[in-house]
Amino acid sequence: NICEHVQRLGPKFESGLKRLEKQDIVGEVRGSHFMMGIEFVSDKSTRKAFPDDADIGGRIAREAQARGLMVRPLGSMAVLSPCLILDEGNINDIVDILVQSITAVTSQL
């Protein structure tokens, strides 16, 4: 029943990640169900992207990996596509790790 599982938990994953938009460098969280992207911006009001050499997506991915979460950096974004058997506890862990990772990188800027 993987399809039903993703249909049921996908919106919870989306809303959990949407909480990241409170972070100073998160411009937007977008995607659907278990395929989500987090856009990082240097200025929230203008949604100006970080310069490529800031490697913001890579920096956040490395911080997340150090905490046990694999995310795929893509320029000024991080892409998440977790396993399809994700549960609510995993969702909470992912959001917590991302908050910690984004906070760590923000403090280095």
C-alpha positions in Angstrom: 0.0 0.0 0.0 2.9 2.4 -0.8 0.8 4.7 -2.9 -1.8 5.1 -0.2 0.9 5.7 2.4 2.5 8.4 0.3 -0.9 10.0 -0.3 -1.6 10.0 3.4 1.8 11.2 4.7 2.9 13.4 1.8 0.9 16.4 3.0 2.4 16.0 6.5 5.9 15.9 5.0 5.1 19.1 3.0 3.7 21.0 6.0 6.6 19.9 8.2 9.1 21.2 5.7 7.0 24.4 5.1 7.9 25.3 8.8 11.4 25.9 7.5 10.2 29.0 5.8 10.5 30.7 9.2 14.3 30.4 8.8 16.1 33.6 7.7 17.7 32.1 4.6 14.8 29.9 3.4 12.9 31.6 0.5 10.5 28.9 -0.3 9.7 25.2 0.2 8.1 23.7 -2.8 7.2 20.3 -4.2 4.7 17.6 -3.7 4.4 14.7 -1.3 7.9 13.0 -0.9 9.7 15.1 -3.6 10.5 18.5 -2.1 12.9 21.4 -2.6 14.1 24.0 -0.3 15.3 27.3 -1.8 17.9 29.3 0.1 18.1 33.1 -0.4 20.4 35.8 0.8 17.5 38.3 1.1 14.0 37.1 1.9 12.3 40.3 0.7 13.8 40.2 -2.8 14.4 36.4 -2.9 17.9 37.1 -4.1 19.8 33.9 -4.5 23.2 33.3 -2.9 26.2 33.6 -5.3 27.3 30.3 -6.6 30.6 30.4 -4.8 28.7 30.5 -1.4 27.9 26.8 -2.0 24.9 27.3 0.3 23.1 24.1 -0.8 26.4 22.1 -0.4 27.1 23.6 3.0 23.6 22.8 4.3 23.8 19.3 2.8 27.1 18.7 4.6 25.7 19.9 8.0 22.7 17.7 7.5 24.8 14.7 6.6 26.9 15.2 9.8 23.6 14.9 11.6 22.5 11.7 9.8 20.4 13.1 7.0 21.2 12.9 3.3 19.9 15.8 1.1 20.9 16.6 -2.4 22.4 20.1 -3.0 21.4 21.8 -6.2 22.9 25.3 -6.3 21.0 27.4 -3.8 18.6 24.6 -3.1 18.4 21.3 -1.2 16.3 18.6 -2.7 14.7 15.9 -0.6 13.2 12.6 -1.9 13.1 10.3 1.1 12.2 6.6 1.0 8.6 5.9 0.4 8.1 4.1 3.8 8.8 7.4 5.7 6.8 7.7 8.9 5.7 10.6 11.1 8.7 10.2 13.4 11.0 10.3 10.4 9.3 13.5 9.3 9.9 15.2 12.6 13.6 14.0 12.6 14.1 15.4 9.1 12.6 18.8 10.0 14.6 19.0 13.2 17.9 18.1 11.5 17.2 20.7 8.7 16.5 23.4 11.3 19.8 22.6 13.1 21.7 22.5 9.8 20.3 25.7 8.4 20.9 27.4 11.8 24.5 26.2 11.8 25.1 27.5 8.2 23.3 30.8 8.9 25.6 31.4 11.9 28.6 31.0 9.6 27.5 33.6 7.1 
